[in-house]
Structures are given as structure tokens and as C-alpha cells.
Amino acid sequence: MNRIPGLYITTTENKGRGIFTAFDIQAGSVIEICPVIIIPESEVEIIHKTTLHDYYFRWGTDQNQAAIALGFGSIYNHSNSPNAKVILDYEAQNIIIESISDISSGVEICYNYIDDELSADKLWFDVK
């Protein structure tokens, strides 16, 4: 696990816990490299009946597996106007969180949970 200094977890007004930065982050910076625990396809359906449903990533070239990110990886919140993105590194079995814009100290780090043209109403929760 590898992350930049100054990341911290705190409670947000509408989303529960979130990841924030104590230092400015430049666009294009790797924020965190999170190792993952891979859930095989045969066990993915079980996740939907647990609390882990809200914290897993679709995984694998066919997206038929799941992965739980260690570190802060599964705690970053969603935004329709994200300041970070997720890179799935299947070979190294890591999820990389990278800034896509400058992020000022004290700002929450968020990425868009939907990586295609689906609208926010396709999410499994209400966007606040």
C-alpha cells in the first residue's frame, strides 16, 4: 500500500465518511495505490447480500469478478464532478487513485463511480 502524505478520513455532511487531503495535490498525481482482495465470479452474487455491496469494484477484463480495495480505496466517495479517477491494474492487482485536477488542502477526494456515459440515476444510491 502506498499513499501520499496527508490523507485522512472524516465524516462528511451527506455521505458518511470520506477521504480528504491535508495538503494540496497537483493534477496527475498518484494519490494512493491500493492492493485488492479479489472475489471470484462464483462468489460475487453473495456480496450483494452483505454490507460489502457498497464497497466493491467490478474486476477483471470481463468485469465478472469483484475486488475489495485495501487502504482507503473503498472509502472514497462518488461525485458527478470528480477530482480523481480510478485506474484498475489487473496485472499488479492494485487500484490506483489519481488526481484529475488540482485538489486544495481540506477538500474531499472523490471519483465518479460510473465509468461510462450512464447518468447519476443509474447509481444504487441517491446523489446528494
C-alpha positions in Angstrom: 0.0 0.0 0.0 1.3 3.4 -1.0 -0.3 6.8 -0.5 0.7 10.4 -0.4 1.1 12.1 3.0 -1.8 14.0 4.5 -4.8 11.8 3.5 -7.3 11.5 6.3 -10.8 10.1 6.9 -13.5 12.3 8.3 -17.3 12.4 8.3 -18.9 14.4 5.5 -22.2 16.2 5.7 -24.2 14.0 3.4 -22.1 10.9 2.5 -20.9 9.4 5.8 -17.1 9.0 5.8 -14.9 10.4 3.1 -11.2 10.9 2.2 -9.7 14.4 2.4 -6.3 15.8 2.0 -4.3 18.0 4.4 -2.0 19.2 1.6 -2.5 20.5 -1.9 -2.4 17.8 -4.6 -1.5 18.6 -8.2 -3.4 17.2 -11.2 -2.0 14.0 -12.4 -0.6 12.9 -9.0 -1.0 9.3 -7.8 -2.9 9.7 -4.6 -3.0 6.1 -3.4 -2.1 2.6 -4.7 -4.4 0.1 -3.1 -3.8 -3.6 -3.1 -7.1 -5.6 -3.6 -8.7 -8.8 -2.4 -10.2 -10.4 -5.5 -13.6 -12.1 -5.1 -14.1 -14.9 -7.7 -17.1 -14.7 -10.1 -18.7 -17.7 -8.2 -18.9 -15.6 -5.0 -19.8 -12.1 -6.4 -23.6 -12.7 -6.0 -23.0 -13.2 -2.3 -21.6 -9.7 -1.9 -25.0 -8.2 -2.9 -26.5 -9.6 0.3 -23.8 -8.0 2.5 -22.6 -4.6 3.6 -19.6 -5.1 1.2 -22.0 -4.4 -1.7 -21.4 -0.7 -1.3 -17.7 -1.0 -1.3 -16.6 -3.4 -4.0 -15.2 -2.7 -7.5 -16.1 -4.7 -10.6 -12.9 -6.5 -11.5 -11.3 -8.4 -14.4 -11.2 -7.9 -18.1 -14.7 -9.2 -18.4 -15.8 -7.4 -15.2 -17.2 -10.6 -13.8 -15.2 -10.7 -10.6 -15.1 -8.2 -7.7 -12.4 -6.6 -5.7 -12.2 -5.0 -2.3 -9.6 -2.2 -2.2 -7.5 -2.1 0.9 -6.1 1.1 2.4 -8.6 4.0 1.8 -9.6 2.6 -1.6 -13.1 1.5 -0.8 -14.0 4.6 1.2 -13.6 7.4 -1.4 -17.0 8.9 -2.3 -18.7 9.4 -5.6 -19.1 12.8 -7.4 -20.6 13.7 -10.7 -17.8 16.3 -10.8 -14.9 14.3 -9.6 -11.4 15.5 -8.8 -9.8 12.0 -9.1 -10.1 8.8 -11.1 -9.7 5.1 -10.6 -7.2 3.0 -12.6 -7.7 -0.8 -12.3 -4.3 -2.5 -12.6 -5.3 -6.2 -13.1 -1.7 -7.4 -13.6 -0.4 -5.9 -10.3 -3.8 -6.4 -8.5 -4.0 -2.8 -7.5 -6.4 0.0 -7.7 -4.7 3.4 -8.3 -6.4 6.6 -7.3 -5.1 9.5 -9.3 -6.0 13.2 -9.3 -7.5 14.6 -12.5 -7.5 18.2 -11.2 -5.6 20.2 -8.6 -7.1 19.4 -5.2 -6.7 22.0 -2.4 -6.0 21.2 1.2 -9.1 20.3 3.2 -11.1 19.2 0.1 -12.7 15.8 -0.2 -11.2 13.5 -2.8 -14.0 11.9 -5.0 -14.2 10.0 -8.2 -17.2 9.1 -10.4 -18.4 5.6 -9.7 -19.8 5.2 -13.2 -17.0 4.9 -15.8 -19.2 5.3 -18.8 -22.0 7.6 -20.1 -24.6 6.3 -17.6 -26.3 9.1 -15.7 -26.3 9.5 -11.9 -29.8 8.0 -11.7 -28.2 4.6 -12.6 -26.3 4.6 -9.3 -27.6 2.3 -6.5 -27.9 5.3 -4.1 -29.2 8.9 -4.2 -26.5 11.5 -5.1 -26.7 14.3 -2.5 
